[in-house]
Amino acid sequence: MRTMPPGLGRLPAFADLDAAGRAELWAALALRHSPGIGPRTVRRLLAGLGSALAAVQAADRGGHDWAQAGVRPHMAAPVARGAWRDTARQEWDAVRACRCSVLLWTDPRYPARLREVSDAPAVLYCRGDASLLTNHAVAVVGSRLSSRAGRGVAADIAYSLSAAGVTVVSGLARGIDREAHVAALEEVGSTIGVLGTGIDVVYPPEHAELFARMEATGLLVSEYAPGTLPLPGHFPVRNRIISGFSVGVLVVEAAARSGSLITARLALEQGREVYAVPGPATAQYTCGCRGLIEQGARPVATAEDMLVDLAPVLGMELAALAAPCPIPGWGGWGGWDGWDGDPLDEIFPPAASDDPVPPSAPSALSVMTGPNASDVPVTPVIPVTPDMPGTPDTPGVPEAQSPPVVLDGMAGRDAVRPPLEISGDSADVSAGQDVRAPLEPAAVPAPVVRPAPRPARPRRASAPVPCPACIGGGISGSTGDGPDDAILAFLHGRPGAHVDDICRALSMGAADVSCRLVLLEVKGGVRRLPGMRYERM
């Protein structure tokens, strides 16, 4: 079974978000809970204005800037009125109390393929190995009331895809979904489960053990607030995320009216490849698959059929991952040591009350580098309500601090609003911060050609070589210095070498090596033997 390397695949939890991260989360919840604004509108605002926070600020100014994102300005009225505040606060509190990670649309680790979807969610809640979000993925879906043969086909294909380094995505439902998850967990590609409930709700109940395994070596993802119950309308909506993660969608079994067909339709709208297992000609539980094939879906029987067809797409993704680029920065690691005040105190100022007003939240950098970083004083904050008066002067706040900016129209609408300056990236690294250095590569016996090491990257450790060398180098016997050439050189004189031996010898990630071997096999450079062993052709 695959295990996650320590320290990899970590996203910020609620307590890890800095000022910029919390501001963006609160603004994303404001858009989500505003009446009359759906996922497509939110996605337009995110793409057009750059962030949820910018969209909420524009709404407070009358919404005229929303037009440049293709949204009518009058739709900003509920946001400016603060009609979202009560329900958004409920989700905020639920996230704060939940053991999960927060992935915002503005985070550079947000999956690029999902970001392109027209109704991509502004925030996702995750548990497990978040490095799987950067992996190439294929969705395997099907009927809950599946046949034994269908479950066997799903398990066989999912296992083979995972063995090739491809992550399997599904919906954690009974039947085909469950078999795909269980099989994919056994190999390096692992699996992602997209929930139609809150991230902390196990559904169906008999999948409790599977949930625990996926949290340990896979990934659970949900767009719904923690504690959300399994309502019927949630599951068709979450299907867009299943197809959004994937380069292709495989439907194993589906009746004429099936949720799996919704996933296939969404995949077509998103420009994904759609595959289907034909099944028996007279079986009712496969008539949906036959209909897909009649409409142009590609019939497949094995994972190899899909991998050969997707090889150009997977090759392009591997080339991009192998390019020498640093991991994007993200300022969501400040560590607020339990700060649980009202979000965006500077943007949504607390009203006057008998309770003490908390000091301004320190910056993420000062928390990390201060002499008493773990002793940041915090004080609860009462959320703003329409009947509360304006915010008085706060004692103990330096005069140099920027005055509050009001976005929700509750107070201070005529006040002068200087631009809010929030940075999402940490500018410096403190002296005590852990900085990972690249691992020293293991010794490789001659005549192996080894790629030069570079700083460790989750699940994608590979040499900084040009993209063409990553895709096609070394098959003709040339002595290049790309990863493919290193694999071929290692296999020379070692027939039947196991994939784990290649990973250890070349200091490369298991998923990267597996997928490169699949592409080399398609090109005729290597041949796969039983037991995940390979030899050079």
N, C-alpha and C positions, 0 to 999 in steps of 0.2 A: 504494500500500500504506500502511496506517495505521502510524504510528510513535508510540511511547510518549513523552509529554513527560518531560523529565528531572526527576528528583526526585519523581515521582508513582508511586503504586502500590507503595511499598516496605514490606515487612514485616520484622520483626527476624530476622536470622540468629542462629545459636547464640551467636556472640560478642557480639551486641548485647543479649541477654537480661540483665536485672538479676536481683537476688536473688529477687524475687517470681516473675519469669518462669521462672527455673531451678527454683525450688521446685515450681511448678505443673507444669512439664514432667516432672520426676522423679516426682512423685506420679501424673501421668497414665500414665506408663510402668509404675508399680507396679500400678495397676489393670488395665492392659491385659495384663500378663504374669502376673497371679495366676490360678491354675487355678480353674475353675468360675465365672469372672466374664466375661460376654460383653458386647457393645456395648450391648444394651438395659439391662443392669444398670448399666453405667457411666453411661449417659445419665440413668437415674433418680437416681443418686447426685449427678451434676453439677447436675441441676435441683433436687433436694431439699435438698442441703447447700451449693450455691453454687460449689463448686470441687472438683477432685480432691484438693487438699491437705487440705481440710476432711474429705473422705471417708477419707483415710488416717489422719488424726489420730483420727477417730472409731473407726476399726478398732482402733487401738492401745488405745483405752479400752474395748474389749470389743465394739464394734459396735452398742451399744444405740441410738445415734442413727440408725443406718441404717434403722430401722423407719419413721421419719418420711418417708423417701424411698421407702417401699414395698419395701424389700429386707430379707430375713430377717437378723437379727443374726449367725446362725451362719456366714453366707457371708463374714464379715469375718475368719475365722480364718486363711485362707492369706495375707491381707495382713499381719496382725499377726505371723505366723511369718516373714515375709520370704521366702516361697517364690518370689517374683518376681525377687529381686535379681540373679541371674546373667544371665538373659536381658534384663532391663531395662537392665543395665549395657552389654550388647552393643549394644543399640539406641542408648543414650546416646552411646557412643563413635562409632558409625556416623554419627549426626547431627552430632556435633562435627567429624568429618572431612569431612562432605559440604558442598558448595556449594549451600545451599538456605535458604529462609526457613521459619520455624516459626510456625504459626498455632494458638493454643490456644483451647479452647472459651470460656475466660474473657476472651479478647481482644474488645473491643467491635467490632472489624472482622470477627469471625466472621460469615459470612452468616446473616442473620436467618431465611431460609427453611430453610436446612439445620439451624439450631439447633433448629427445631421438630420435626425428624424424630425418631422414637422411638429410633432407634439411631444417632444422629449421632456421628461419631468425636470423641474428646476432643482429638486433635491432628492437624493436617494439615501436610504438607511441600509447599512451593510453589517454583516457579521461574517468573519472568516478571512480567507486569503484574498485581499483586494488586488494583489498582483495579477490575478486571473482576468481582471478587467482589461489589461493590455494585451491579452493573448488573442489569437485568432480563434473564433468560435463558430460552431454549427449547432443549430437548434434541432432537437429530436423530440417530436410531439406526437400524440396519438390519443386514442379513445381510452376513457376510464374503464369501460366494459370491454376489455380487450381479450383476444383469444390467447391460448398458451403459445401457439405458433408466433403470433404477433409480438408477444412479450419476448420470446426468444430472439426474434430478428432484431428488435430494438436493442436488447442487451448486447448482442453480437456486434452490431454496427457501432454502438456507443463505446464499447470496449476498444474496438479497433481504432476509432477516431481518437480516443484518449491516448492510446498507445503511440499514435503518430504525433502526439503533442498538441492536438486540437481540443479545445475546451468544449464540452457538451453543455448546452443550455436547455433547460426545460422548466416546467411549471410546478413541479413537486405535487402533482395530482396522483391519484391512484392509477394503476394500469401501466400504460406505456411510459409515462413520465417517470414513475418510480423506477422501473427497470433500467431506463437510460441513466438515471442518476447513480444507482447502485453500481452498475457496470463501469461507468466512467470514473468513479472514485478509486478504482483499483489501479489506474495507470497515471502517467505523468500529466496528461492534459487536464484531469480532474473535471469539475462540473460546477455550474452556476445555477442556482434555483431562484426563480423570480416568483415572489409570493403575491397572492391576492388578499393578504391579511397584513396586520402589523408585523414588524420584524420579530417580535417576541411572542407571536401566537403560532402554535403548532397546529397545522391543519393539513390533512385529516389527522385525528389524534393518534392513529396507529403508526404514524411516521415519526414519532418522537426520537427513536433511535437513529433514523436517517438524518433528521435535523441535526442531531449532535455530531454525527460523522461529517456532515457537510460544513458545519461550523469549524470543525477541527482541521479538515484537509480540503474543503471546497469553499464555496461562497454562497451566502444567502443575501438576497437583495429585495427591497420593497420600497415603493413610493408612498405607502400609506403610513399614517401616524402610528407609533407604537400603541398596542392595545386594540387596533382596529379588528373587528370581528369579520369572519368570512361571509360577506354579503354576496349574493349571486352576481350583482352588477360589477363587482370588482374584477372578476376573473377575465372577462373579455377585454377589459381595459388594459390589464397588465400584459396582455399578449403582444402589444406593440413594443414592449421592452424586450420580450424574448426574441422577436425577430430583429429588433434594433441592435442587439448585441452581436448578431450573427452575420456571417457572410453567406449563409445558405440555411434553408429550413427543410427538414425531412419530415414528412408525414407518414407514419408507419401504418396506422389503421384509423379510419374515420368514417362515420356514418354520413348519410346525406345531409343531416343537420348536426354539425359538430363544431365545438369550439376550436378544434385543430384547423378547420377550414378558415376560421377567422384569422388565425395566425398566418396561414398561407396567403390569404388575401392581403393582409398587412405587409407581408414580406414582398409581395409583388409591387405594392405601392411604394415601398422603400427601396426598390431596385435590387432586392436580394434574389438569389437563385432558389428555386423551389423544386424539391425532389419528392417522390412518392414511391412506396412499395406497392406493386400491383395487387398482390393477394389473390385469393380464389375468385373466379369470375362470377360466381353466383352468391357470394357471401354479402349479407347486408352491411356488415361492419367494415367492408372495404370499398363500398360503392363511392364514398367520398374520395378515396384515393384514385379510383378509376376515373372519376370526373375531373380530377386535377390533371391526370395524364392526358385526357382528351382535350383539355384547355391549354396544354403545352408544357406541363410539368415533366421533368425527366424521370423516367422509371429507373430505379436502382434496386439492387439486391444485396450489395455488399458495401462496406466502407470504401473499398478500393475504387469502386465506380465513382463515388463522390470526390475522393481525393484527386483522382486523375482529372476530373472536370474542373475542380477548384484550384489545381496546381498553379495556374497563372496568378490568381488572386492571392494565394498564400505566399507565392514567391515575391510579389510586390510588397506584401506586408513584412516579410523577413528582411528584404533589402532595406526598408525604412528603419526597422529595428536595429539593424547592424550598422547603420550610419553613426559616425562618431559625434553624438550630440549629448550634452549634459541633461540630467534629469531636471525637468522644470521646477522652479522654486515655488513655494506656497507658504504663505504666512500663517498657516493654521496649526502651529505647534507651540504657541506661546505658553500655555499652561497657566490657567487662572486660579488654580488651587481652590476650587469650590465656589467661585463667584456665581451667585444665583440671583442677582438683582434683575430688575426689569431690563430686557434687551434694548440696546440703543438708547442708553440714558441721555447721551448728548444729543441724539436726534429726536427722540420722543421724551422730553424732559418730564420728570416726576412732578406732581403737584405738591403744593404746600400741605403739610400735615404735622401732627404732633410727634410723629416718629422721626428719628434722626435721618437726615439725608446722607447717603453714602458719598464718599469722595469719588472724584472722577476715576474711572478705571485706568490703571496704568497700562502703558504700551506693552506689547508682547516682548519687545527687546529688553525693557527695564525689568520685567518680571524674571526673564531668563538670566540677566546679568547682575541684578542687584545683590547686595550682600546678604539680604534675608529674603531670597526669592520664594521660599516656601511659607513665609509669614505675611502674605499680603492681606491687610485687613479688609473685610467685606462686611456689608450691612444690607439687610433685605430692603427692597425697594417696592413701594406700592405702585401698581400700574396706573397709567393715566386714564381717567374716565371723563366723559363729556361734561359732567357737572363739577369737576374740580377746577379751582382757580389756577392762574398761571403760576409758574415756578419762581419762588423768591430767590434772592441771592444766596448762594450756598457758601457757608463759612468754611474756611480752610482751603478753598480752591485758589490756586495761583491766578493772578490777574492776567497772566500771559496766555491762559488757556482760551481756546476759541469759544465764543458764545454758542449756545445750543441752536440747532437748526430744527425747525418743526416741519414735519412732513404730513401729518395726518389731519391738519386743519382744526385740531382741538384747541390750541392756544397759540397766541403770538403770531397770528396770521399777518399782521402789519409790521412785524419786527423785521429788522434788516437781517438777511440770511447770507452770511459769508459762505463761500464754497466749502463743503466738507472735505477734508483731506484724510483719506484712509488708505493706507498702503496694504496690499495683500501679501507682500513679500517681506520677510525678515531681512534687514539690511546687513547685519553682521552676525557672526557666530561667536557666542560667548566662549570664555576661556574654558569653562567646564563642560561645554557641550560635546557630545560624542560625535566624532567625525569618522566615518568609516573610510578606511584606506583600502585600496584594492588588495584582494587576497593574493598571496605569493603563489604563482602557478606551480603545480606539482612537476617533478622531473619526468621527462619523457624520453624514452630510449630512442636512439637513432634508428632509422633515418626519418623520424617524425618531424614534420614542419609545423611549428606551433604558432598560433596567432599571438600577437603582442597583447599583454594584459592591459586592461583599462579599469577604471573604478567600477565596483560591483553594481549591477543593476538588477532589480528583481526579475527573476525568471528569464532574463535575456542577456546573460553574460556572453559576449562575443567580441571578436576582434574589430577594431576600427578600420575597416577596409572599404574600398569603393563598392557601391552597390552591384555593378555588373559582376564582380568577382564573387559576391555572395550568392548570386543566382546560378551562374553557369560555369564557374571555374573548375578546372581539374578533371573533367570527365575524359578529355582526350589524352590524359597522361601528362599534361604540362606540369611543371613544378612551380606553381604559384604559391602565394602566401595567404590565401583566403581560407575561411573556415572549411569550405567544401574540400579544398586541396588538403587541408590538414587531416580531415576525416579519411580521405582516400589514401593518404600516405600512411596513416595509422593502420588501416585495413590491409595494406600491402604486406603480405607474408603472415597475416593473422586471420586465416579463415575461421569464421564462426565467432568473432569477437562480440561480446555482449554490449548492448547500448550503454550500460552503466560503466563498463571499462573505458569506452570512448569518452564519456563525460568526465571521468576522473583524470584520464590522461591529458585531455585537452583543456581542462578547466572551463568547460562550457555547460550551460544549463541543459537539463534533461529535455525540456520541451523543445528548445532550439535544436538540439542534436536530433531528436526524433523526427521533427518536421523536415530538417535538411536531408535526413536519410530517405524519407518518403520521396522528396523531390529528386534526389539522386537515383532512387529506384525507378521513378517514372522516366528519367532521362537515360537509363541503362547503365549507370555508373556502378551501382551496387545491387546485390540480391539479398532479400530477406530470407533467413532460415528460421525454423521453428525455435520458439523460446526467446524471441526478441534478439536474435543474433544475426549478424550481417557478414557478408564477404564481398570482396571487390570483384567486379566482372572482368 
